[in-house]
Amino acid sequence: MVSLGNFGICVVFICMILESGYGFYLPGSYPHKYARGNTLSVKVNSLTSIDTEIPYGYYSLPFCKPFEGVKHSAENLGELLMGDRIENSPYQFKMCTNETNIFLCKTNSLSADEFKLMKKRIDEMYQVNLILDNLPAIRYIKKDGFFLRWTGYPLGIKVKDAYYVFNHLKFKVLVHKYEETNVARVMGTGDANEVIQTGSGSDVPGYMVVGFEVVPCSVPHVLNAAKDLKMYDRFPSKINCNPTVPMVIKENQQVIFTYEVEFVESDIKWPSRWDAYLKMEGAKVHWFSILNSLMVITFLAGIVLVIFLRTVRRDLTRYEELDKEAQAQMNEELSGWKLVVGDVFRAPSHPALLCVMVGDGVQILGMAVVTILFAAFGFMSPASRGTLLTGMLFFYMVLGIAAGYVAVRLWRAIGSGDHKGWVSICWKTSCFFPGIAFLILTFLNFLLWGSDSTGAIPFSLFVVLILIWFCISVPLTLIGGYLGAKAPHIEHPVRTNQIPREIPPQKYPSWLLVLGAGTLPFGTLFIELFFIMSSIWMGRVYYVFGFLLIVLILLVSVCAEVSLVLTYMHLCVEDWKWWWKSFFASGSVAIYIFLYSINYLVFDLKSLSGPVSATLYLGYSLFMVLAVMLATGTVGFLSSFWFVHYLFSSVKLD
């Protein structure tokens, strides 16, 4: 992530607004000018598959290696956590120089283990991911008159009992002529001259890479023809790349890899070069469904809120207009929320746990809001791999202050102003959700380690995460707790009786209504949830953060309204144990998200391939569901807490 001064941030923000119509991505990668004949190096990323969801290193298979040896590119924290392992490759081009029949290498004879592994990876539909100038290789397939876009290309294909490997690649590099005035407008800063290479003189033409396409082929090369060839020599015989797949791989057989490259000038400008990746299938259905869902849910929530406010106001007006004698008679004759005035602020069961969960929920919700805001403004473009996840971790750590503050203030409110034990609450808040996440990720990491996957978090990164946790998050949570301990005490508007009031028997279990309340919040996000799940597990790029921000705002509103209504309903039947029920009234949406995740696993992912992949999927889903429960539950509880204070502070009591 690019660090900018305050002035630079203001300038870039203004330019982002002015140039929003040109598809500006901020910060992303800067335009790089290549002169004719400059070397373009292709990088490789981990092999991925939507069938297993377990990434593997590119060089775990017998591919050609570069002369200088395999070198890892600089990776940020988010890339490592996502399983990206970007390395150099032997594929090299010269700008605007078309080449054909380029010999890359001839592998050693495939051993029994290598042959078995190659067949297994082909069966599991693994994709090879290449990167040029930070653009992933994209592949177009024509099917039923439509062009389908895929990033990467398949390792090979199986036809009947034979396995074929794609050993010849046809590259097409789309380039756009360098335009200094256009780039200056795109950059919007004075740093363009420092970042963009201008060559030996201003009159030297230059080009920017705006597209990277690949067509894989399987070609039966003659082994003897490559006997004396070196890397990048021209293959003696012409290579025909046709739809057939004749290159059968066999044990103890060598494989020859070749490629060709074509450069094509394109009208695509640099700011728009990611458009091909960001276009989501079914865009019209996506936008219409989201808009329809927003309108329906907003309408229903508005009706519920209007009815709710009118009912409460009528009760308050009627109660305040009566004289003292009538009020006493009304208390004897009527039942409802007025009768639990001496118990409504009675401390709930497990108060420390409630404070901890609410504190963690504030931290998670704040992280989600800030991250989506930054992403919606373009600060976390997919051009900067891992930035989104890195930003989420950073914001989560910083918001430890808010978590400690809210948890301690709630602890003091429950304890009638006593701040004793606030340090313990802070420690529990800083360790509750991260501790559960650490246990889940450690278990899943052992599965990935056992599979030799690049998705496994390295041990050194585990140490770094633990140090960040205890050296940044925990101290910030303690600082927030200290501020919460020094803040004014939240006084209850009514006193609590010493003897608890007996709750009348209910016609139906109250928890049944609480669990069912999660259906309305789930209705606000289930369509968007499908696209998010598809981007995570189907290898698609998700970048409609503007809609996601709207859905998040709507979700918070509906969670607050649902919790308010259920709290009022419980108080009306003299059930004063509203604390936990208000939390789970909105937090129960997590149950439906988890059920939807199982449905997605069975019907969309076809239960994946093998128990390890399914376990990984369920583990990550459980981690996501826990975070959603804490965030939505916190919204419901805090809104109910404010409502109960407002309701009973409006009642005149002797």
Disulfide bonds with the S-S distance in Angstrom:
Cys64-Cys105 1.77
Cys217-Cys241 1.26
